[in-house]
């Protein structure tokens, strides 16, 4: 059997877009199972949204694929969920790969708390390109010269009205998780 890999995206690009380069590189050598975050099941995050909701959805996908053990890859928010999965269900994983994980769930240091509170304030009320511009600029050194953004690709962006509540939901669950 080919290696079975469940891939979790971040909060901006859908899994198909995020993992297209990996899929092209891997080709037929592995089966990549792309799993969107539960955060995006509707126009707004579920009122009971939690890390456990994301982890249970990975379990459900693995079960539907007949996988007792599998490789797990996560990017950004998907990296955060992958790390939580590995910490709570290590016996299910053959390996874990994360790139640019959004956060490590758990208690924040005062500096981290200040950063995330400021980020949430900066993003509040923004949508679409304004949201992404603020999100990127808040995370680089003041005065850094960034290249212009690429032209919009409607297949890469999530539904902009959902984005600010989703960032807030991700931040809330990450800071209240017990580990």
C-alpha positions in Angstrom: 0.0 0.0 0.0 1.2 3.5 -0.8 1.9 5.8 2.1 -1.4 7.4 3.2 -1.1 11.1 4.1 -3.9 13.3 5.5 -3.2 16.9 4.7 -4.7 19.9 6.7 -4.5 23.4 5.2 -4.2 26.7 6.9 -6.9 29.3 7.3 -6.4 31.1 4.0 -6.0 28.8 1.0 -8.1 25.6 0.5 -6.3 22.3 0.8 -6.3 21.7 -3.0 -4.4 24.9 -3.6 -2.1 24.6 -0.6 -1.0 21.0 -1.4 -1.0 21.2 -5.2 2.9 21.5 -5.3 3.3 18.6 -2.9 0.8 16.5 -4.9 2.7 17.3 -8.1 6.0 16.4 -6.5 4.8 13.2 -4.8 2.9 12.0 -7.9 1.7 8.4 -7.6 4.2 7.5 -4.8 1.7 8.4 -2.0 -2.0 9.0 -1.5 -2.7 12.5 -0.3 -6.1 12.9 1.4 -6.9 16.6 1.6 -9.0 17.6 4.6 -10.5 21.1 4.9 -10.7 22.6 8.4 -14.1 22.2 10.1 -13.8 25.9 10.8 -15.0 26.4 7.2 -18.0 24.1 7.1 -20.4 27.1 7.0 -20.3 30.8 6.4 -19.5 31.4 10.1 -17.4 29.3 12.5 -19.6 26.8 14.5 -20.6 28.2 17.8 -19.1 25.1 19.6 -15.9 25.2 17.5 -13.0 23.5 19.2 -9.7 21.9 18.6 -11.4 18.6 19.5 -13.9 19.2 16.7 -11.0 19.3 14.2 -9.3 16.3 15.7 -12.5 14.2 15.6 -13.0 15.2 11.9 -9.5 13.8 11.2 -10.5 10.6 13.0 -13.7 10.4 10.9 -11.8 10.9 7.6 -9.2 8.2 8.6 -12.1 5.8 9.5 -13.8 6.5 6.2 -10.6 5.7 4.4 -10.0 2.5 6.4 -6.8 3.9 7.9 -5.7 2.7 11.4 -2.4 4.6 11.1 -1.4 7.3 8.7 1.0 10.2 8.0 -0.3 13.7 8.9 0.8 16.9 7.3 -0.3 20.4 8.4 0.2 23.9 7.3 -0.4 27.0 9.5 -3.7 26.4 11.4 -3.5 22.9 10.0 -0.1 22.6 11.6 -1.5 23.6 14.9 -4.3 21.0 14.6 -1.7 18.4 13.5 0.4 19.1 16.5 -2.7 18.7 18.8 -3.5 15.5 17.0 -0.1 14.1 17.5 -0.2 15.0 21.2 -3.5 13.4 21.8 -3.5 10.4 19.4 0.2 9.5 18.9 -0.7 5.8 18.3 -2.6 6.8 15.1 0.4 8.5 13.4 3.2 7.0 11.4 4.7 10.5 11.0 4.0 14.2 11.5 5.0 17.0 9.2 4.2 20.6 9.9 5.2 23.7 8.1 4.7 27.2 9.5 2.3 26.0 12.3 0.1 28.8 13.4 0.6 28.3 17.1 1.2 25.8 19.8 -2.0 25.3 21.7 -1.8 26.2 25.4 -1.0 29.1 27.7 0.7 32.1 26.1 3.6 34.1 27.5 2.7 37.8 28.3 4.6 38.8 25.1 2.7 36.3 23.0 -0.6 37.3 24.5 0.2 41.0 23.7 1.1 40.1 20.1 -2.1 38.1 19.5 -4.4 40.7 21.2 -2.8 43.4 19.0 -3.2 41.2 15.9 -6.9 40.5 16.7 -7.4 44.3 17.2 -5.7 45.0 13.9 -7.8 42.5 12.0 -11.1 43.3 13.5 -13.7 44.3 10.9 -11.4 43.7 7.9 -12.3 41.5 5.0 -10.7 40.3 1.8 -7.5 41.9 0.6 -7.5 44.4 3.5 -7.6 41.5 6.0 -4.7 39.7 4.3 -2.6 42.9 4.0 -3.1 43.7 7.6 -2.4 40.0 8.6 0.9 40.0 6.7 2.1 43.5 7.7 1.4 42.8 11.4 3.8 39.8 11.3 6.9 41.4 9.7 9.5 43.8 11.1 8.2 47.4 11.1 9.5 49.2 8.0 10.1 45.9 6.0 9.5 46.4 2.3 7.2 43.7 1.0 6.7 42.8 -2.6 3.3 43.7 -4.1 0.7 41.0 -3.7 0.0 38.7 -6.5 -3.2 39.2 -8.6 -6.3 37.8 -6.9 -7.1 34.1 -7.5 -10.7 33.4 -6.5 -9.9 29.7 -6.1 -7.3 30.4 -3.4 -9.2 32.7 -1.0 -11.8 31.6 1.5 -15.1 33.3 1.7 -13.9 36.7 3.0 -16.9 37.4 5.3 -16.0 34.2 7.3 -12.3 35.1 7.6 -12.3 37.5 10.6 -14.5 35.3 12.8 -12.4 32.4 11.8 -9.1 34.1 12.9 -10.8 35.0 16.2 -12.1 31.5 16.7 -8.6 30.0 16.0 -7.0 32.4 18.4 -9.6 31.7 21.1 -9.3 27.9 21.0 -5.5 28.0 20.8 -5.2 30.2 23.9 -7.7 28.2 25.9 -6.5 24.7 25.0 -5.0 22.8 27.8 -2.3 21.3 25.6 
